[in-house]
């Protein structure tokens, strides 16, 4: 029974390794695809970041820091960003939905005539940078989740292949050795029993075939 149980466990572990390898392959494909997508998003993020820093430096040089702070205070508003989650291989991958992050100049709470064009351009470039940050954030989060899941699946595969399966195979070999030894002992006992039965049968046959010696009479 122990031998049958170990063999069933080995088959179950092998099936589990096959399923985990298939899951890991699918996760790797998803990871590579999203990594390429994030690479494009990061490249655009760096481009907008450089443009925003340059526009901010120009606006500060032309209008000064107080005017920039005044524009920033007037343009404060809550962001309309909604995060949705999609189930992929048991993982909750995030998707961000944004609305109206980049506003027209007249919606920033300042007059277009009262402020320098460099200040307005700096505000717009900052909002475009924020828009790209909102796009990159869930992509980076998803990539980190996928990477962690790939590592977890790889650790499970290694645990099955390097620890559980070798231990089960060693148990099977040990049980087989014990069973073989018992089988040899049983065969040896059967041979001894047959030998004893044969010797008893031979002894009976010899005693039945023997003729009693004649008795000499003195008469």
Backbone as a chain_set.jsonl record, in Angstrom:
{"seq": "XXXXXXXXXXXXXXXXXXXXXXXXXXXXXXXXXXXXXXXXXXXXXXXXXXXXXXXXXXXXXXXXXXXXXXXXXXXXXXXXXXXXXXXXXXXXXXXXXXXXXXXXXXXXXXXXXXXXXXXXXXXXXXXXXXXXXXXXXXXXXXXXXXXXXXXXXXXXXXXXXXXXXXXXXXXXXXXXXXXXXXXXXXXXXXXXXXXXXXXXXXXXXXXXXXXXXXXXXXX", "coords": {"N": [[0.824, -1.208, 0.0], [1.951, 1.228, 0.772], [3.831, 1.481, -1.255], [2.199, 1.734, -3.554], [0.918, 4.102, -2.843], [3.077, 5.918, -2.813], [3.839, 5.826, -5.498], [1.549, 6.9, -6.677], [1.685, 9.472, -5.619], [4.036, 10.35, -6.85], [3.225, 10.429, -9.534], [1.228, 12.388, -9.348], [2.816, 14.568, -8.551], [4.463, 14.852, -10.803], [2.543, 15.553, -12.729], [1.765, 17.974, -11.581], [4.144, 19.442, -11.852], [4.276, 19.637, -14.632], [1.982, 21.217, -15.153], [2.667, 23.545, -13.741], [4.934, 24.359, -15.16], [3.778, 24.963, -17.62], [2.168, 27.113, -16.803], [4.18, 28.889, -15.984], [5.447, 29.384, -18.429], [3.405, 30.693, -19.841], [3.1, 32.944, -18.193], [5.611, 34.109, -18.531], [5.514, 34.846, -21.226], [3.483, 36.779, -21.085], [4.766, 38.547, -19.37], [6.986, 39.396, -20.91], [5.7, 40.671, -23.045], [4.404, 42.797, -21.717], [6.611, 44.059, -20.646], [7.867, 45.075, -22.914], [5.898, 46.865, -23.688], [5.959, 48.611, -21.491], [8.51, 49.617, -21.79], [8.27, 51.294, -24.016], [6.457, 53.15, -22.944], [7.999, 54.213, -20.838], [10.054, 55.407, -22.257], [8.675, 57.486, -23.517], [7.87, 58.792, -21.207], [10.309, 59.74, -20.164], [10.965, 61.506, -22.185], [8.899, 63.424, -22.016], [9.407, 64.267, -19.441], [11.902, 65.556, -19.661], [11.129, 67.661, -21.341], [9.308, 68.96, -19.656], [10.932, 69.782, -17.514], [12.64, 71.545, -18.849], [10.777, 73.475, -19.757], [9.834, 74.404, -17.303], [12.164, 75.549, -16.208], [12.607, 77.62, -18.035], [10.245, 79.147, -17.653], [10.586, 79.905, -14.981], [12.854, 81.446, -15.203], [11.917, 83.556, -16.744], [9.516, 84.552, -15.546], [9.77, 84.216, -12.822], [9.912, 82.638, -9.561], [7.749, 83.137, -7.62], [5.482, 83.788, -9.231], [5.128, 81.38, -10.588], [4.486, 79.695, -8.444], [2.092, 80.832, -7.681], [0.516, 80.31, -9.932], [0.497, 77.513, -9.821], [-0.878, 77.111, -7.411], [-3.388, 78.154, -8.019], [-4.182, 76.378, -9.968], [-4.769, 73.959, -8.782], [-6.519, 70.858, -8.414], [-8.803, 68.049, -8.05], [-7.899, 64.815, -9.262], [-9.198, 62.93, -11.93], [-9.031, 59.834, -11.944], [-9.367, 56.465, -12.465], [-9.056, 53.156, -11.34], [-8.992, 49.966, -12.61], [-9.228, 46.409, -12.285], [-7.982, 43.422, -13.684], [-8.287, 39.951, -14.048], [-5.631, 37.832, -14.467], [-4.287, 34.8, -14.856], [-4.762, 34.313, -12.154], [-3.807, 36.63, -11.018], [-4.258, 40.001, -10.021], [-4.27, 42.342, -12.214], [-3.664, 45.733, -12.824], [-5.415, 48.425, -14.401], [-5.434, 51.682, -15.503], [-7.727, 54.31, -15.806], [-8.023, 57.434, -17.141], [-9.134, 60.824, -17.133], [-9.28, 63.931, -18.593], [-6.765, 64.977, -17.723], [-4.893, 66.632, -18.943], [-5.492, 69.897, -19.342], [-7.239, 72.54, -21.061], [-5.907, 75.886, -21.414], [-7.62, 77.864, -20.32], [-8.961, 76.537, -18.329], [-7.442, 76.27, -16.095], [-7.651, 77.948, -13.993], [-6.491, 80.452, -14.132], [-5.903, 83.57, -15.787], [-5.357, 83.818, -19.259], [-4.251, 86.087, -20.312], [-3.123, 87.389, -18.209], [-0.882, 86.007, -17.418], [2.4, 84.903, -18.306], [3.326, 83.407, -21.44], [5.213, 81.403, -21.211], [4.794, 80.417, -18.643], [2.264, 79.266, -18.88], [2.857, 77.341, -20.779], [4.631, 75.786, -19.314], [2.887, 74.789, -17.377], [1.202, 73.201, -18.948], [3.031, 71.306, -19.971], [3.759, 70.073, -17.592], [1.335, 68.85, -16.87], [1.064, 67.069, -18.985], [3.228, 65.426, -18.451], [2.336, 64.349, -16.018], [0.149, 62.919, -16.967], [1.433, 60.893, -18.409], [2.795, 59.634, -16.354], [0.685, 58.505, -14.926], [-0.066, 56.613, -16.767], [2.164, 54.962, -16.796], [2.401, 53.991, -14.183], [0.485, 51.825, -13.438], [1.402, 49.935, -15.29], [4.051, 49.401, -14.494], [3.482, 48.373, -11.964], [2.027, 46.049, -12.65], [4.007, 44.651, -14.028], [5.835, 44.135, -11.981], [4.275, 42.457, -10.339], [3.902, 40.264, -12.072], [6.556, 39.413, -12.394], [7.178, 38.633, -9.748], [5.359, 36.535, -9.463], [6.291, 34.744, -11.402], [8.75, 34.07, -10.243], [7.812, 32.79, -7.911], [6.451, 30.572, -8.993], [8.603, 29.306, -10.228], [10.14, 28.632, -7.984], [8.422, 26.768, -6.794], [8.405, 24.766, -8.744], [11.097, 23.992, -8.659], [11.183, 23.045, -6.035], [9.522, 20.812, -6.214], [10.84, 19.256, -8.169], [13.456, 18.98, -7.201], [13.338, 18.308, -4.529], [10.852, 17.06, -3.502], [10.146, 15.02, -5.476], [12.66, 13.508, -5.743], [12.784, 12.53, -3.085], [10.447, 10.986, -2.899], [10.993, 9.083, -4.891], [13.201, 7.831, -3.773], [11.973, 6.702, -1.527], [10.331, 4.861, -2.855], [12.287, 3.168, -3.969], [13.428, 2.195, -1.605], [11.243, 0.841, -0.467], [10.852, -1.081, -2.453], [13.248, -2.496, -2.182], [12.885, -3.627, 0.358], [10.621, -5.197, -0.119], [11.629, -6.956, -2.06], [13.549, -8.252, -0.531], [11.923, -9.511, 1.361], [10.538, -11.176, -0.385], [12.6, -12.864, -1.254], [13.195, -14.083, 1.189], [10.778, -15.422, 1.629], [10.808, -17.196, -0.532], [13.04, -18.677, 0.137], [12.157, -19.853, 2.547], [10.02, -21.366, 1.559], [11.422, -23.186, -0.033], [12.835, -24.571, 1.975], [10.7, -25.69, 3.354], [9.632, -27.347, 1.343], [11.812, -29.035, 1.017], [11.919, -30.33, 3.501], [9.423, -31.61, 3.456], [9.848, -33.277, 1.302], [11.952, -34.853, 2.251], [10.671, -36.137, 4.397], [8.745, -37.57, 2.985], [10.368, -39.272, 1.518], [11.543, -40.722, 3.56], [9.307, -42.097, 4.614], [8.653, -43.661, 2.392], [10.909, -45.322, 2.193], [10.767, -46.702, 4.609], [8.385, -48.081, 4.212], [9.02, -49.841, 2.139], [10.93, -51.562, 3.162], [11.956, -54.955, 4.103], [11.226, -57.193, 6.704], [13.743, -58.837, 8.639], [14.368, -62.496, 8.688], [13.466, -64.599, 11.462], [15.426, -66.752, 13.301], [14.844, -69.944, 14.35], [15.297, -71.939, 17.215], [14.498, -74.549, 17.309]], "CA": [[0.0, 0.0, 0.0], [2.846, 2.385, 0.773], [4.427, 1.582, -2.59], [1.177, 2.283, -4.448], [0.692, 5.501, -2.462], [4.213, 6.71, -3.279], [3.768, 5.943, -6.96], [0.481, 7.869, -6.975], [2.204, 10.812, -5.3], [4.995, 10.71, -7.9], [2.457, 10.808, -10.727], [0.603, 13.68, -9.056], [3.863, 15.599, -8.558], [4.857, 15.075, -12.194], [1.473, 16.34, -13.362], [1.858, 19.336, -11.056], [5.298, 20.108, -12.478], [3.899, 19.986, -16.001], [1.062, 22.356, -15.115], [3.398, 24.738, -13.307], [5.79, 24.8, -16.26], [2.907, 25.636, -18.581], [1.803, 28.422, -16.245], [5.352, 29.765, -16.036], [5.667, 29.807, -19.813], [2.394, 31.713, -20.169], [3.435, 34.166, -17.448], [6.788, 34.723, -19.154], [5.058, 35.526, -22.444], [2.783, 37.997, -20.657], [5.774, 39.446, -18.799], [7.786, 39.983, -21.996], [4.853, 41.607, -23.783], [4.186, 44.003, -20.912], [7.899, 44.748, -20.501], [8.051, 45.862, -24.139], [4.963, 47.996, -23.618], [6.455, 49.558, -20.501], [9.704, 50.266, -22.341], [7.789, 52.406, -24.842], [5.881, 54.155, -22.051], [9.087, 54.874, -20.108], [10.772, 56.291, -23.181], [7.855, 58.689, -23.656], [7.903, 59.484, -19.916], [11.567, 60.486, -20.078], [10.917, 62.632, -23.129], [8.047, 64.466, -21.453], [10.083, 64.802, -18.265], [12.901, 66.534, -20.106], [10.415, 68.843, -21.835], [8.717, 69.664, -18.518], [12.013, 70.458, -16.773], [13.093, 72.681, -19.654], [9.739, 74.517, -19.735], [9.81, 74.983, -15.964], [13.332, 76.415, -16.059], [12.38, 78.829, -18.839], [9.215, 79.961, -17.0], [11.157, 80.489, -13.777], [13.787, 82.495, -15.599], [11.201, 84.71, -17.319], [8.483, 85.112, -14.673], [10.131, 84.124, -11.413], [9.303, 81.542, -8.791], [6.447, 83.471, -7.02], [4.392, 83.675, -10.203], [4.908, 79.963, -10.831], [3.775, 79.156, -7.297], [0.723, 81.344, -7.752], [-0.177, 79.542, -10.974], [0.297, 76.146, -9.33], [-1.929, 77.133, -6.394], [-4.67, 78.385, -8.686], [-4.527, 75.242, -10.834], [-4.994, 72.706, -8.055], [-7.829, 70.223, -8.645], [-8.755, 66.585, -7.894], [-7.646, 64.087, -10.499], [-10.192, 61.919, -12.279], [-8.315, 58.618, -12.33], [-10.036, 55.27, -11.973], [-8.231, 51.968, -11.507], [-9.735, 48.72, -12.771], [-8.385, 45.22, -12.161], [-8.307, 42.306, -14.576], [-7.712, 38.7, -13.539], [-4.773, 37.127, -15.422], [-3.6, 33.699, -14.181], [-4.888, 34.484, -10.712], [-3.226, 37.902, -10.583], [-5.084, 41.184, -10.236], [-3.493, 43.332, -12.945], [-4.355, 47.024, -12.78], [-5.548, 49.266, -15.599], [-5.843, 53.025, -15.079], [-8.539, 55.109, -16.74], [-7.855, 58.844, -16.785], [-9.97, 61.764, -17.884], [-9.045, 65.361, -18.457], [-5.568, 65.386, -16.99], [-4.33, 67.788, -19.655], [-6.597, 70.844, -19.496], [-6.983, 73.775, -21.818], [-5.335, 76.952, -20.58], [-8.649, 78.638, -19.612], [-9.522, 75.733, -17.25], [-6.449, 76.129, -15.036], [-7.926, 78.907, -12.928], [-5.727, 81.695, -14.312], [-6.189, 84.241, -17.046], [-4.311, 83.645, -20.268], [-3.622, 87.377, -20.594], [-2.413, 87.86, -17.023], [0.34, 85.248, -17.177], [3.302, 84.761, -19.444], [3.11, 82.171, -22.21], [6.12, 80.374, -20.698], [4.157, 79.822, -17.477], [1.202, 78.395, -19.38], [3.499, 76.198, -21.433], [5.16, 74.942, -18.246], [1.751, 74.087, -16.77], [0.748, 72.164, -19.873], [4.028, 70.229, -20.026], [3.671, 69.331, -16.332], [0.152, 67.984, -16.932], [1.364, 65.969, -19.913], [4.095, 64.52, -17.713], [1.48, 63.64, -15.071], [-0.637, 61.962, -17.75], [2.272, 59.744, -18.735], [3.067, 58.937, -15.099], [-0.494, 57.689, -14.635], [-0.033, 55.463, -17.666], [3.283, 54.071, -16.46], [2.295, 53.42, -12.837], [-0.074, 50.46, -13.424], [2.236, 49.032, -16.089], [5.152, 48.96, -13.631], [2.895, 47.523, -10.916], [1.717, 44.748, -13.245], [5.266, 43.97, -14.344], [6.392, 43.631, -10.726], [3.464, 41.315, -9.921], [4.205, 39.133, -12.944], [7.89, 38.93, -12.062], [7.11, 37.909, -8.473], [4.651, 35.276, -9.675], [7.208, 33.844, -12.119], [9.707, 33.556, -9.257], [7.114, 31.842, -7.035], [6.215, 29.332, -9.74], [9.907, 28.653, -10.417], [10.52, 28.02, -6.703], [7.59, 25.571, -6.604], [8.902, 23.735, -9.661], [12.371, 23.5, -8.115], [10.903, 22.257, -4.834], [8.987, 19.515, -6.628], [11.815, 18.479, -8.927], [14.713, 18.763, -6.493], [13.145, 17.838, -3.154], [9.765, 16.1, -3.308], [10.257, 13.855, -6.352], [13.759, 12.611, -5.317], [12.46, 11.843, -1.829], [9.466, 9.942, -3.197], [11.664, 7.999, -5.631], [14.026, 7.09, -2.814], [11.039, 5.87, -0.758], [9.928, 3.736, -3.705], [13.415, 2.237, -4.04], [13.569, 1.53, -0.298], [10.146, -0.128, -0.325], [11.144, -2.183, -3.364], [14.298, -3.323, -1.593], [12.29, -4.398, 1.449], [9.747, -6.22, -0.707], [12.495, -7.974, -2.676], [14.154, -9.052, 0.539], [10.873, -10.388, 1.891], [10.257, -12.203, -1.381], [13.674, -13.851, -1.191], [13.008, -14.857, 2.412], [9.651, -16.334, 1.423], [11.247, -18.263, -1.431], [13.947, -19.537, 0.907], [11.345, -20.652, 3.467], [9.289, -22.37, 0.786], [12.369, -24.244, -0.405], [13.103, -25.387, 3.165], [9.504, -26.495, 3.623], [9.572, -28.402, 0.331], [12.879, -29.997, 1.296], [11.495, -31.131, 4.641], [8.349, -32.495, 3.021], [10.434, -34.295, 0.433], [12.707, -35.798, 3.084], [9.702, -36.967, 5.12], [8.144, -38.497, 2.025], [11.383, -40.287, 1.205], [11.689, -41.583, 4.735], [8.143, -42.988, 4.671], [8.76, -44.629, 1.312], [11.931, -46.308, 2.542], [10.263, -47.552, 5.704], [7.346, -48.968, 3.701], [9.589, -50.831, 1.24], [11.907, -52.437, 3.86], [11.455, -56.304, 4.458], [11.766, -57.557, 8.015], [14.71, -59.952, 8.602], [13.785, -63.726, 9.227], [13.845, -64.929, 12.834], [15.907, -68.128, 13.359], [14.283, -70.714, 15.467], [16.234, -72.922, 17.836], [13.945, -75.9, 17.284]], "C": [[0.86, 1.262, 0.0], [3.483, 2.592, -0.598], [3.441, 2.189, -3.573], [0.921, 3.756, -4.139], [1.834, 6.392, -2.947], [4.181, 6.874, -4.794], [2.667, 6.909, -7.383], [0.943, 9.293, -6.696], [3.207, 11.272, -6.356], [4.257, 11.15, -9.159], [1.789, 12.169, -10.538], [1.623, 14.813, -9.101], [4.329, 15.895, -9.98], [3.82, 15.89, -12.936], [1.509, 17.787, -12.886], [3.01, 20.108, -11.653], [4.962, 20.518, -13.896], [2.963, 21.188, -16.055], [1.777, 23.636, -14.717], [4.322, 25.263, -14.404], [4.97, 25.486, -17.347], [2.483, 27.013, -18.104], [2.977, 29.38, -16.321], [5.612, 30.254, -17.457], [4.672, 30.882, -20.227], [2.688, 33.029, -19.45], [4.636, 34.879, -18.057], [6.405, 35.447, -20.436], [4.351, 36.838, -22.104], [3.77, 39.028, -20.111], [6.577, 40.138, -19.895], [6.966, 41.007, -22.761], [4.657, 42.909, -23.002], [5.487, 44.766, -20.677], [8.181, 45.594, -21.743], [7.13, 47.077, -24.144], [5.453, 49.051, -22.639], [7.695, 50.289, -21.009], [9.315, 51.466, -23.2], [7.231, 53.523, -23.97], [6.971, 54.91, -21.29], [9.877, 55.819, -21.006], [10.0, 57.6, -23.368], [7.839, 59.487, -22.353], [9.175, 60.311, -19.773], [11.563, 61.691, -21.013], [10.069, 63.772, -22.557], [8.674, 65.072, -20.198], [11.122, 65.844, -18.636], [12.235, 67.816, -20.598], [9.836, 69.648, -20.675], [9.776, 70.419, -17.72], [12.506, 71.68, -17.535], [12.078, 73.82, -19.638], [9.673, 75.187, -18.376], [10.994, 75.93, -15.744], [13.152, 77.711, -16.834], [11.352, 79.736, -18.169], [9.756, 80.608, -15.737], [12.122, 81.62, -14.114], [13.059, 83.748, -16.072], [10.301, 85.375, -16.276], [8.827, 85.068, -13.197], [9.35, 83.035, -10.685], [7.965, 81.927, -8.168], [5.288, 83.336, -7.995], [4.1, 82.205, -10.524], [4.139, 79.325, -9.68], [2.316, 79.617, -7.29], [-0.085, 80.576, -8.79], [-0.468, 78.123, -10.51], [-0.817, 76.09, -8.293], [-3.298, 77.296, -7.034], [-5.115, 77.164, -9.5], [-4.741, 73.933, -10.11], [-6.399, 72.178, -8.316], [-7.706, 68.725, -8.376], [-8.585, 65.913, -9.254], [-8.717, 63.028, -10.712], [-9.472, 60.693, -12.853], [-9.019, 57.431, -11.683], [-9.173, 54.05, -12.309], [-9.135, 50.739, -11.559], [-8.743, 47.559, -12.715], [-8.907, 44.105, -13.057], [-7.571, 41.063, -14.093], [-6.945, 37.993, -14.649], [-3.982, 36.083, -14.644], [-3.618, 33.867, -12.659], [-4.31, 35.76, -10.165], [-4.179, 39.045, -10.921], [-4.22, 42.266, -10.885], [-4.314, 44.612, -13.092], [-4.365, 47.695, -14.152], [-6.117, 50.616, -15.153], [-6.618, 53.722, -16.189], [-8.489, 56.561, -16.281], [-8.706, 59.723, -17.696], [-9.535, 63.19, -17.566], [-7.842, 65.747, -17.638], [-4.896, 66.589, -17.637], [-5.48, 68.73, -19.987], [-6.239, 71.958, -20.467], [-6.525, 74.883, -20.867], [-6.399, 77.678, -19.765], [-9.285, 77.832, -18.472], [-8.542, 75.582, -16.073], [-6.617, 77.163, -13.93], [-7.145, 80.195, -13.02], [-6.107, 82.296, -15.662], [-5.033, 84.097, -18.025], [-3.577, 84.953, -20.555], [-2.74, 87.807, -19.43], [-1.063, 87.171, -16.823], [1.127, 85.077, -18.465], [3.046, 83.427, -20.145], [4.035, 81.046, -21.733], [5.527, 79.671, -19.478], [3.061, 78.85, -17.908], [1.777, 77.156, -20.057], [4.081, 75.24, -20.393], [4.043, 74.141, -17.572], [1.282, 72.937, -17.663], [1.738, 70.991, -19.93], [4.015, 69.408, -18.739], [2.465, 68.398, -16.323], [0.352, 66.826, -17.905], [2.303, 64.945, -19.256], [3.282, 63.702, -16.71], [0.637, 62.585, -15.784], [0.176, 60.708, -18.059], [2.637, 58.949, -17.487], [1.903, 58.017, -14.735], [-0.558, 56.478, -15.558], [1.04, 54.461, -17.271], [3.082, 53.351, -15.123], [1.664, 52.026, -12.834], [0.745, 49.474, -14.236], [3.411, 48.515, -15.266], [4.646, 48.048, -12.514], [2.615, 46.122, -11.456], [2.987, 43.954, -13.541], [5.901, 43.396, -13.078], [5.609, 42.415, -10.232], [3.77, 40.079, -10.759], [5.574, 38.549, -12.634], [7.903, 38.14, -10.759], [6.412, 36.565, -8.641], [5.514, 34.267, -10.428], [8.228, 33.251, -11.153], [9.051, 32.535, -8.323], [6.899, 30.505, -7.741], [7.527, 28.579, -9.948], [10.367, 27.982, -9.119], [9.699, 26.755, -6.443], [8.061, 24.435, -7.506], [10.204, 23.143, -9.126], [12.141, 22.646, -6.869], [10.367, 20.881, -5.199], [10.055, 18.653, -7.283], [13.052, 18.11, -8.11], [14.539, 18.22, -5.079], [12.081, 16.741, -3.062], [9.941, 14.853, -4.161], [11.446, 12.962, -5.99], [13.452, 11.862, -4.029], [11.446, 10.725, -2.065], [10.1, 8.781, -3.947], [12.548, 7.169, -4.701], [13.153, 6.201, -1.925], [10.607, 4.649, -1.557], [11.047, 2.709, -3.796], [13.586, 1.486, -2.716], [12.472, 0.489, -0.101], [10.372, -1.324, -1.247], [12.233, -3.095, -2.809], [13.741, -4.205, -0.479], [11.423, -5.511, 0.895], [10.561, -7.324, -1.373], [13.126, -8.873, -1.622], [13.129, -10.006, 1.146], [10.547, -11.512, 0.908], [11.336, -13.281, -1.375], [13.554, -14.714, 0.07], [11.861, -15.852, 2.262], [10.045, -17.498, 0.523], [12.154, -19.236, -0.693], [13.161, -20.42, 1.875], [10.563, -21.728, 2.718], [10.201, -23.517, 0.365], [12.66, -25.145, 0.783], [11.908, -26.281, 3.485], [9.39, -27.643, 2.625], [10.622, -29.473, 0.586], [12.502, -30.901, 2.461], [10.401, -32.106, 4.24], [8.888, -33.621, 2.146], [11.201, -35.331, 1.251], [11.778, -36.704, 3.881], [9.068, -37.996, 4.2], [9.11, -39.613, 1.676], [11.556, -41.258, 2.362], [10.524, -42.567, 4.851], [8.216, -44.064, 3.602], [9.762, -45.716, 1.638], [11.458, -47.233, 3.656], [9.189, -48.498, 5.223], [7.904, -50.085, 2.828], [10.531, -51.79, 1.924], [11.25, -53.755, 4.257], [12.042, -56.688, 5.789], [12.674, -58.806, 7.924], [14.101, -61.21, 9.235], [14.35, -64.031, 10.602], [14.227, -66.42, 12.888], [15.332, -68.802, 14.62], [15.299, -71.716, 15.972], [15.717, -74.356, 17.805], [14.493, -76.684, 16.113]], "O": [[0.547, 2.24, -0.679], [3.656, 3.724, -1.051], [3.809, 3.072, -4.349], [0.73, 4.563, -5.049], [1.594, 7.496, -3.436], [4.468, 7.955, -5.307], [2.836, 7.657, -8.346], [0.628, 10.212, -7.451], [3.231, 12.448, -6.719], [4.632, 12.144, -9.78], [1.783, 12.999, -11.447], [1.338, 15.89, -9.624], [4.565, 17.052, -10.328], [4.159, 16.807, -13.684], [1.311, 18.714, -13.672], [2.88, 21.3, -11.934], [5.316, 21.615, -14.329], [3.125, 22.072, -16.897], [1.523, 24.695, -15.291], [4.475, 26.474, -14.561], [5.413, 26.476, -17.929], [2.439, 27.966, -18.882], [2.809, 30.546, -16.677], [5.959, 31.418, -17.659], [5.036, 31.86, -20.88], [2.541, 34.104, -20.032], [4.677, 36.109, -18.097], [6.909, 36.536, -20.71], [4.581, 37.868, -22.739], [3.631, 40.226, -20.356], [6.822, 41.341, -19.814], [7.461, 42.085, -23.092], [4.737, 43.997, -23.572], [5.469, 45.987, -20.525], [8.683, 46.712, -21.628], [7.523, 48.172, -24.549], [5.373, 50.247, -22.918], [7.9, 51.459, -20.687], [9.943, 52.522, -23.128], [7.493, 54.7, -24.217], [6.872, 56.125, -21.118], [10.312, 56.888, -20.577], [10.587, 58.682, -23.378], [7.8, 60.717, -22.38], [9.128, 61.452, -19.315], [12.085, 62.755, -20.681], [10.466, 64.936, -22.605], [8.493, 66.258, -19.924], [11.213, 66.894, -17.999], [12.705, 68.918, -20.315], [9.865, 70.879, -20.7], [9.552, 71.554, -17.298], [12.761, 72.728, -16.941], [12.451, 74.987, -19.522], [9.478, 76.4, -18.29], [10.831, 76.998, -15.154], [13.506, 78.784, -16.344], [11.544, 80.951, -18.112], [9.417, 81.755, -15.446], [12.197, 82.621, -13.402], [13.518, 84.866, -15.836], [10.309, 86.597, -16.128], [8.241, 85.802, -12.401], [8.294, 82.585, -11.127], [7.068, 81.085, -8.18], [4.227, 82.828, -7.632], [2.941, 81.833, -10.711], [3.244, 78.511, -9.905], [1.42, 78.854, -6.928], [-1.242, 80.231, -8.549], [-1.545, 77.588, -10.77], [-1.611, 75.149, -8.281], [-4.259, 76.643, -6.628], [-6.313, 76.953, -9.691], [-4.882, 72.892, -10.752], [-7.351, 72.95, -8.425], [-6.606, 68.18, -8.464], [-9.081, 66.404, -10.268], [-9.095, 62.318, -9.781], [-9.327, 60.541, -14.066], [-9.234, 57.418, -10.471], [-8.637, 53.931, -13.411], [-9.941, 50.509, -10.657], [-7.569, 47.712, -13.054], [-10.113, 43.881, -13.167], [-6.385, 41.116, -13.77], [-7.531, 37.597, -15.657], [-3.103, 36.433, -13.857], [-2.63, 33.601, -11.974], [-4.319, 35.963, -8.951], [-4.819, 39.048, -11.972], [-3.526, 43.013, -10.196], [-5.495, 44.577, -13.437], [-3.438, 47.541, -14.947], [-7.16, 50.673, -14.502], [-6.214, 53.72, -17.351], [-8.874, 56.873, -15.154], [-8.954, 59.402, -18.858], [-9.441, 63.584, -16.403], [-7.882, 66.748, -16.922], [-4.386, 67.467, -16.94], [-6.339, 68.409, -20.808], [-5.064, 72.271, -20.662], [-6.741, 74.804, -19.658], [-6.13, 78.076, -18.631], [-10.077, 78.389, -17.712], [-8.818, 74.82, -15.147], [-5.791, 77.233, -13.02], [-7.137, 80.969, -12.063], [-6.576, 81.595, -16.559], [-3.869, 84.241, -17.651], [-2.424, 84.941, -20.988], [-1.74, 88.498, -19.62], [-0.194, 87.702, -16.131], [0.574, 85.106, -19.564], [2.61, 82.455, -19.528], [3.686, 79.871, -21.839], [5.73, 78.471, -19.293], [2.944, 77.75, -17.367], [1.241, 76.056, -19.92], [4.03, 74.023, -20.571], [4.222, 72.97, -17.236], [1.001, 71.839, -17.182], [1.332, 69.828, -19.937], [4.231, 68.197, -18.772], [2.556, 67.276, -15.825], [-0.139, 65.723, -17.667], [2.177, 63.742, -19.485], [3.507, 62.5, -16.564], [0.435, 61.488, -15.263], [-0.339, 59.593, -17.978], [2.773, 57.727, -17.548], [2.111, 56.888, -14.29], [-1.057, 55.425, -15.161], [0.845, 53.252, -17.398], [3.545, 52.223, -14.952], [2.258, 51.107, -12.271], [0.781, 48.288, -13.906], [3.737, 47.329, -15.327], [5.302, 47.069, -12.16], [2.927, 45.126, -10.803], [3.037, 42.742, -13.333], [6.443, 42.292, -13.102], [6.204, 41.447, -9.759], [3.885, 38.976, -10.225], [5.741, 37.329, -12.613], [8.557, 37.101, -10.666], [6.816, 35.571, -8.038], [5.477, 33.073, -10.132], [8.539, 32.062, -11.231], [9.667, 31.526, -7.981], [7.133, 29.443, -7.165], [7.56, 27.352, -9.855], [10.923, 26.884, -9.154], [10.23, 25.772, -5.926], [8.11, 23.279, -7.084], [10.386, 21.925, -9.14], [12.823, 21.641, -6.667], [10.719, 19.888, -4.561], [10.165, 17.462, -6.992], [13.629, 17.041, -8.309], [15.498, 17.721, -4.49], [12.361, 15.632, -2.606], [9.892, 13.74, -3.639], [11.272, 11.745, -5.93], [13.814, 10.694, -3.888], [11.573, 9.64, -1.496], [9.787, 7.621, -3.676], [12.627, 5.948, -4.834], [13.539, 5.078, -1.602], [10.523, 3.543, -1.024], [10.791, 1.508, -3.709], [13.857, 0.285, -2.71], [12.737, -0.615, 0.375], [10.109, -2.462, -0.857], [12.158, -4.316, -2.946], [14.081, -5.384, -0.382], [11.477, -6.642, 1.377], [10.218, -8.501, -1.261], [13.224, -10.087, -1.795], [13.433, -11.169, 1.413], [10.311, -12.652, 1.308], [11.032, -14.47, -1.479], [13.782, -15.923, 0.026], [11.961, -16.992, 2.715], [9.669, -18.643, 0.775], [12.059, -20.452, -0.865], [13.462, -21.606, 2.012], [10.455, -22.863, 3.183], [9.802, -24.68, 0.402], [12.726, -26.364, 0.626], [12.059, -27.451, 3.835], [9.089, -28.775, 3.005], [10.368, -30.663, 0.401], [12.741, -32.108, 2.412], [10.429, -33.277, 4.621], [8.444, -34.766, 2.237], [11.116, -36.53, 0.987], [12.048, -37.895, 4.032], [8.875, -39.15, 4.583], [8.711, -40.771, 1.552], [11.697, -42.465, 2.162], [10.734, -43.742, 5.153], [7.891, -45.225, 3.85], [9.507, -46.895, 1.394], [11.736, -48.432, 3.627], [9.066, -49.605, 5.747], [7.325, -51.17, 2.776], [10.915, -52.782, 1.305], [10.105, -53.737, 4.708], [13.245, -56.527, 5.997], [12.359, -59.734, 7.178], [13.378, -61.079, 10.222], [15.519, -63.774, 10.891], [13.402, -67.266, 12.544], [15.356, -68.281, 15.735], [16.074, -72.271, 15.193], [16.416, -75.278, 18.226], [14.138, -77.849, 15.93]]}, "num_chains": 1, "name": "protein.A"}
